[in-house]
Amino acid sequence: MTESTNSQRGAAPPGENGAAPVNTPEGPVLEAPLTPPNPPNEKKVVRVGDRIFRTMATASGAFVVALIAAIGLFLLIRAIPALHANEANFLLSGRWETGDPEHLAFGIVDLAWITVASSVFALVLAMPVAAGIALFLTQYAPRVLARPFAYVVDLLAAVPSVIYGLWGALVLAPVLKPVAVWLNTHLGWIPIFGDGNVPADSGSNVFTAGIVLAVMILPIITGVAREVFARTPSAQIEGALALGATKWEVVRTTVWPFGRSGFVGGSMLGLGRALGETVALTVILSYTYEGPHYSIFDAGATFASRIALGSAEFNNNLTVGAYIAAGLVLFVSTFAVNALARWIESSSGRGKE
């Protein structure tokens, strides 16, 4: 009788929804309910608004992809006849003679050099400055100063390209002449600083154009880097500070490793912007028929500025096709650079999960 009473006292009361009680040393615990909370025959309700929004979002994404494909297809179709009529090697020749449709001779090697040299030079200048600004605004500057300073940097992207071109040709170029002459005189034994196809003190060269481009892409790289660095987990920063790390050690061991891939992705977006710049480089670079010497003191034309300068020659399909062929190369290049930037950013996101 005593054993029966004790067993009844130690037993847990039955749970709700048919849950079976289980006695443990810590006390009675209820198992999972024997019946599921949602009956299997219950249908999921799909709202009409959700279905419409999903359809519109899917259609918008498909439209963008179709638009990009249509642009590429259009460029390819219009460029093929001119490429068939071309009397020069399109990829290896530096000639650009499109005035006579019966004797077209055009190549992109010179355009590619000026485009790549000015853009890469701008990227080399802009990346360390953008990283310093982003780290200062997110880690060192007080909040009262960080927000307005960030607005000032972002406003650089709102300045029209023609203003940058006029500033570079009329203001910056005269200031940079002594620097260009010094580099050409003392470092001319390095091919990149050697004599170009124009004098080093002319101001209308890749050197000046690259510095102007660096200022133009600075807000793009800074904006992306600032957002990435600001998302560093606060627990990691506080943990490093608790271990006695200085502010610089926190940046070097926590903030920079976390945002490095995002910073590189933002730099690639800036490079894509620099590759397609037109008006500013048209103002700064003086087009010359002499081939480049593969120096930063070369003058010439980029893909975009060559197309802008040659718009007066658009009088027949073959001539237009020659410029469209150059535009196709620029389209593929910028698309590849931006795709690489997105891949770097997505890879960075997967690595932090």
Protein Blocks (a to p, Z undefined) as FASTA:
>chain_A
ZZmmmmmmmpccddeehiacdddfkbccddddfbdfbdfklccdddfklmmmmmmmmmmm
mmmmmmmmmmmmmmmmmmmmmmmmpcbdfklpcbdcfkbmklgcddfklmmmmmmmmmmm
mmmmmmmmmmmmmmmmmmmmcfklmmmmmmmmmmmmmpcfklmmmmmmmmmmmmmmmmmm
mmmmmmmmpmklmccfbdfklopafklmmmmmmmmmmmmmmmmmmmmmmmpcfklmmmmm
mnopafklmmmmmmmmmmmmmmmmmmmmmmmmmmmpcklmmmmpccdfbdcehiakbgcd
dfklmmmmmmmmmmbfklmmmmmmmmmmmmmmmmmmmmmmmmmmmmmmmmmZZ
